Amino acid sequence: MYAQSSQSVLVGKKQTRASGRFERKQRWAGILFVLPSVLFVAVFFLVPLIMTAVMSLYDWPLLGDHHFIGLQNYIQMASDSTFWQSLWFTTRYTIIVTPAIFIIAFILALLIRQQVPGVGVFRTAYFIPVVIGLSTASLLWTWMFNDQFGIFDSVLLRLHLIKEPIVWLADSTTSLIAIGIMVVWKTVGSTMIFLVVGMNAIPDELLAAANVDGAGRWARIRYIMLPLLKRTLALALVLSVIGSYLAFDQFYVMTHGGPQNSTITVVYWIYNNSFTYYKLGYGSALSIILLIILIILSVIQLYLLRDDTQY
């Protein structure tokens, strides 16, 4: 009896040791799988972020010695009128572009979910602009908005909607409209795909039951679809707002920040300070402030669109 008990204890200990070795192997396997992503984030995000934060505390010219000046770069921002102008312009641009993207993307997502022949062709056509480079798209639309041979003025003149060509990119208001149209055309496809994926995850039984109960199309969208799309909307909204605040290529290509710096975005102003005026320290400080602004905006958006549904 005692021998059987001892043997059971030994078997239990062996099983415990085997289970411990298996758990350690699983833990190390998990670490090895995650390690490439951790290294990528560390090398291409954390290290540059730390270097940028350190440089923001220095007077750091492109050539010559750099010296520590503390928070002087941040204090300088308070009197930098161009920075505040660029921040306000970028905010206006974001406020104009983001709702337009979401409204059009939502309508397109509803349309391509219809079970009709050829819907795949339309889905592909709406998404094609996304794969075009932003600089290439900017060059294309610069030509289309040209007042001498552009297609927009030509169509408007033929329809007798205008009496003379509009120089779209020579005025701050019309250039913002022109660039906004281009950006919506360029990016609406990606938001549409996000929304389609979220809509497809909604059980058809919920919508069918609401239809049986007499809920109309708008009621089903408002009370069933939109609440269940909160997580998808939050992700798409955060990405859209961040992308708008980081806008650079389209303004660099289409307006060069003009006329009279009226279309300079925050990133454009960072670029000018860092690579035109060679004030890398001040450009780094601007980058840190922009990062803080984006973090605050993202937290607010995620809080407002939080999903309290319990599963």
N, C-alpha and C positions, 0 to 999 in steps of 0.2 A: 504494500500500500504506500509506504514511504517512498519506495523507488519510483512508483508511477507518478507520485506528486512531484518529485524532483525532476523527472523527465518532462512533465508538463511545464514546469517553470523554465527549464532550459529551452523548450520549444517556443514558449512565449517570448523569452529574451531574444532568441534568434529572429522571430518574426518582427519584434520591435526594432531590432537593429536593421533588418532588411527594409522595413518600412521607413526608417530614418534615412537610410542611404537613398531610397527611391525619392523621398521628398527633397533631399539635398540635390539630387540630379535634376529634378524638375525645377528647383529654384535656380540652379546654375544655367539650365537650358533657357529659362525665361529671361535671365540677365543677358545671356548671349544674344537672344533675339532682339532685345530692346537696345543693346549697346550701340549698334550702328546709328539708330535714331538719336540717342543721347549724344553721341560724338558729333553728329551732324549739327544738332541744335547748339552744342557747346562751341563748335568751331565757327559756325556761320551766323550765330545770333548772340550768344552770351559774351564771347570774347570781343567782337566788334562793339557790343553795347557798353561793356566796361571801358574799352578804349575811348569810345565817344564821350562817355561820362567824364573820364579823366581829362581828355582834350578840352572839354568845355570849361575847365577851370584854368586854362592857360591862354596866354596870347601866343597863338601857334601859327606863324606865317608858313607859307609853302617852302620858302627858302630862308635860311638864317636860324638863329637860336630862338627857342621858345622859353617863356618864363611864366611862373605861377602868378595869377592875378585873382584867385579866389572866385567869388561870385560876380565879378565885374561884368562878365559877358551877359549874365542874366539881368543884372541891373540895367545894362544898356538897352535891353529890349523895351523897357518901359517908355523910352523916348524914341524908339525906332518906329516912325510913322509908317514906313513901307511894310514892316512886319504886321502891324495891326491892320493895314489896308489889305494885305494879302490874306490874312486870317479871315477877315470879314468877307472878302470876295470868295474864298474857298468855301466858307459856310453858306453863302448865297447859292453858289454853284451846287453844293450838296443838297440844299433844300429844294432846289428846282429839279434836279436830275433824279433824285431817289424816288419821289412819288411817281414820276412819269414812268420810270423803269418798272416799278411794282404794279402799277395799274395795267400797263400794256402787257406785261409778262403774265399777270393773272388772267386777263382776257384770253391771251393766246393759249395758256395752259388749259383753260376750260374748253376752248375750241378743239384742240388736238386730242382731247380725251374722248371726243365723240367717235363712236364706232362707224365711221364712214369710209368708203373706198378712197385711197390716196392720201390718208392722213399722215402716213409715214413720210411722204414727199414734202408735205408742208412742215412737218417737224424738223426735217433736215434743212429745209430752206431757211427757217427761222434761226437755226443754230449756226449756219455757215459763217455769219459775220464774226462769231466768237473766235474762230480759229485764225482769223486775219490779224496780223500784228497791228498794234495800236498806232505805231508810227506810219505804217503803210496805209491804214484806214484814214489817218489824218491827212496824208498827202492826197489821197483820192478825193476826200471831201473838200479840201482846199481848192482843188481844180473845179469841183462841182459848184462851189460857192463863188467862183471867180465872176466878176461883173462884166468881163469882156466875152468870155466864151463858156461860162458855166451853165449847167443845165437848169438850175433853179430860176435864175433871172430870165432865161429864155422861155421857160414854161409860163412864168408869171406875166411876161410881156405878151405872149400869144393869147393868154386868157384875159388880157386887159385888166389885170388886177393891180398892176403898177404902170406908171407912165415912163419911168426911166429905170435903168439898172440900179440895184442896191449894192453898195460896196459893203458886203456883209462883215468882213473882218477888219474894217477900218473904224468901227465904233464899238465901244465897250458893251452896249446893250445888244446890238445885233450879233456881235461876235459870240457873246454868251449864249444866245439863242442857237446860233449855228453850231457851236461846239456841243451844246446840249443835245441837239438833234442827232449829231454824229455819235455821241456816247450812248444814247438810248438805242440807236440802231445797232451799235457794236456790242452792247452788253446785255440787252434784254433777253437774248437766247439762253444765257447761262442761268439767269434768274428763273426763266420759264422752266428749265429742266429741274431746278430745285423744287419748284412748286408742283410740277407733274409727279415727281417722285413722292412728295408728301401726299398729294391727292390719291395716288394709287395705293398708298398705305392705309387709307380710310376704308373700313369694311363696307362693301356694297350693301350689306344687309341694313346698315343704319340709314343710308339714303333711301333705300327701297321702303323701309318701314315708315320713314317720314313722309314719303310720297303717298303711301297707302292712307296715312292719317290726314292727308289733305294739305300738307305743306307744299307751297309753291317753290319754284326754282330759287328765288331770292331768299326765301325763308330757310331752305336747306343749306344754301351757301352761308348765310349769316349765323345760323344757330348750330350748325353741325360742322360744316367744312372749315370755316375760319377758326373756331376754337380748337379743332383738332390739328390745325396747321400752325399752331403757335410756335412750336420748336423749329419747324422749317422756316417760318417767317423770321424768327429771331436770328437764325444762322445767316440767311440770305441778307437780312437788313444790316447786320454787323459787317459782313463782307462788302456790301455795297457802300456803306458809309465810309469804311476804312479806305476803299478804293477811290472814293471821291475826294477824300482829304489828302490822299497821296497823288492826286492828279498832277501830271507833269508833261508827258509826251505830247498830248494833244495841244496844249497851250504853247509849248516850245516850237512845235512844227507849224501850227496854224496862225498864231498871232505874235510869237516871239515876246509875249508879255505885254504887247502894246494894245492900243495906243496909249502912250505916256504911262506905262506900267499899270494900266487899269485892269489887265487880265493876268497879273502875276499871282500865282498860287503860293502857298506856304513852301511847298517843296521847290518851286521855281526860285523863291527867294533864298532858300538854303543852298541851292545849286549856285546861284550868283555869288553869294558870300564865300562859298568854299572854293569854287573853281574859276570864278571871274575876278573877284577881289582878293582871292588867296587868304581869306581870314578863316582858317580852318577851325580855330577855337570858337569863334562866334557862330559859325555854321554848325558845329557840334552842339552848342548850347541850344540853338534853334531846333535841332533834331530831337534833343531830349524833351524840350517843351512840347513839341508835336506828339511825341510818344505818350507823354502824360495826358494830353488832351484826348488822344485816341483811346487810351485805357479808360478814362472817365466816361467818354461817350459809349464805349462798349458795355461797361458795367451798367449804365443807366438803361440802355436798350434791352439788355438781357433781363434786368429787373422788371421793366415794364412789360416785357413779353414772356415772363416766367410762366411755366406750365405747372399748375398745382395739382394736376390730375394724378391720382394714386392708382398704381397698377398692381 
